[in-house]
Amino acid sequence: MPLMEVDSWLTGRRAVALPFTDECVPLCGEAKNFEGLWQSALALGRTRGWKSIELRGGRKWLGGSIPTLAFYGHVLDLTGGEPRMFERLDGSARQAVRKAEKEGVQVAVSTSREALQDFYRLQCQTRQRHGLPPQPWSFFEQIYRHVLSTQQGMVVVASLGDRKVAASVYFTAGTQAIYKYGASDYAWQQVRGSHLVMWAAMKQLAAAGVTRLHLGKTGLAHDGLRRYKLNLGAAEEMIEYVKYDLRREQFVADKDDVEGWHNRVFRKLPQWTSQLAGRLLYKHWA
C-alpha cells in the first residue's frame, strides 16, 4: 500500500495513495494481511500528524467504510489484433475515425519534449474551456524527464496541415497502459482528431504488447465523457476513494470539487491568469 505525504500550507499534512493517480488499489491477497498494513498506516499518520489518509481504491478491504468519492473507470481490451479492436468500437466511434482519416488528419507518436509542448498548448485551451486552471508546465517537464525520456509513455498528436488539433499522453508499464491526459482544439472538433489519436494509440500500444488500456476516472455527472469511453468499447467499473479522518477517528465523505462556481470564473479569465493559478495551486490538489 504505497502512501505519499502531502504537506501543504493550504490543505494541511495528509497521506494519499497516490497523489495524481486515478486509482491505486492496495496489493493484498487477504483481509487479515491488509489489516496489518492499515494499522501501520494509522500509527504512522498519528506520529506524523496527518489530518487524513486517502486510499484511491481498495474499499473492499475496509469493512464499514463509506466511499469518500466515486467515479466510473473504463478499461479497453487491446487483444485480438487490429481488426478485432476496431470491431469492438461502437459504430459512431468507427465513423469518427474514418471521418478524421478522410479529412486528412495526420497522427504522430512521439516521446519528445516538443510533442509534449504541442500537447500542453492544447491542454491550456482545454482546461480553460472546462473552467479549470492548467497544470504548470514544470509538472509536465517532470513527466518528460521521468516517464517519456525513459520510454515509459508516449504522446500522440493529431495535425491538420500545420495546425495541432488533438493530443493525448499515455503511460505504460509492461502489458498495462493508462490514458493519462487528453486535449483538443474545440474549433476543429468536427474533424474528430481525438478519436483518431485514441485509435492510433490503441494500435501502437497493442503492437508493443500492451493488453489493457485504462482510460482513467470519469466523474459520475460527466455523461459526455462517459459515453465517449463506452463508445470505444471499454468495460466499465466503479472506482471508490476512501478517506479516514485521523482527528475524528472515522471515515468521512467528501465532495468532488471539480465542478462549481470557480469553473465560471476561470472560463472568463485570460489564459495567462489561469496558468499562473495553476502554478500556484496545482501541487496542493494532489
C-alpha positions, 0 to 999 in steps of 0.5 A: 500500500504505497502512501505519499505525504502531502504537506501543504500550507493550504490543505494541511499534512495528509497521506494519499495513495497516490497523489495524481493517480486515478486509482491505486488499489492496495496489493493484498491477497487477504483481509487479515494481511491488509489489516496489518498494513492499515494499522501501520498506516494509522500509527504512522499518520498519528506520529506524523500528524496527518489530518487524513489518509486517502486510499484511491481504491481498495474499499473492499478491504475496509469493512464499514467504510463509506466511499469518500468519492466515486467515479466510473473507470473504463478499461479497453481490451487491446487483444485480438489484433487490429481488426478485432479492436476496431470491431469492438468500437461502437459504430459512431466511434468507427465513423469518427475515425474514418471521418478524421482519416478522410479529412486528412488528419495526420497522427504522430507518436512521439516521446519528445519534449516538443510533442509534449509542448504541442500537447500542453498548448492544447491542454491550456485551451482545454482546461480553460474551456472546462473552467479549470486552471492548467497544470504548470508546465514544470509538472509536465517537464517532470513527466518528460524527464521521468516517464517519456525520456525513459520510454515509459509513455508516449504522446500522440498528436493529431495535425491538420496541415500545420495546425495541432488539433488533438493530443493525448499522453499515455503511460505504460508499464509492461502489458498495462497502459493508462490514458493519462491526459487528453486535449483538443482544439474545440474549433476543429472538433468536427474533424474528430482528431481525438478519436483518431489519436485514441485509435492510433494509440490503441494500435501502437500500444497493442503492437508493443504488447500492451493488453489493457488500456485504462482510460482513467476516472470519469466523474459520475455527472460527466455523461459526455465523457462517459459515453465517449469511453463506452463508445470505444468499447471499454468495460466499465467499473466503479472506482471508490476513494476512501478517506479516514479522518485521523482527528475524528477517528472515522471515515468521512465523505467528501465532495468532488470539487471539480465542478462549481462556481470557480469553473465560471470564473476561470472560463472568463479569465485570460489564459495567462491568469489561469496558468499562473493559478495553476502554478500556484495551486496545482501541487496542493490538489494532489 
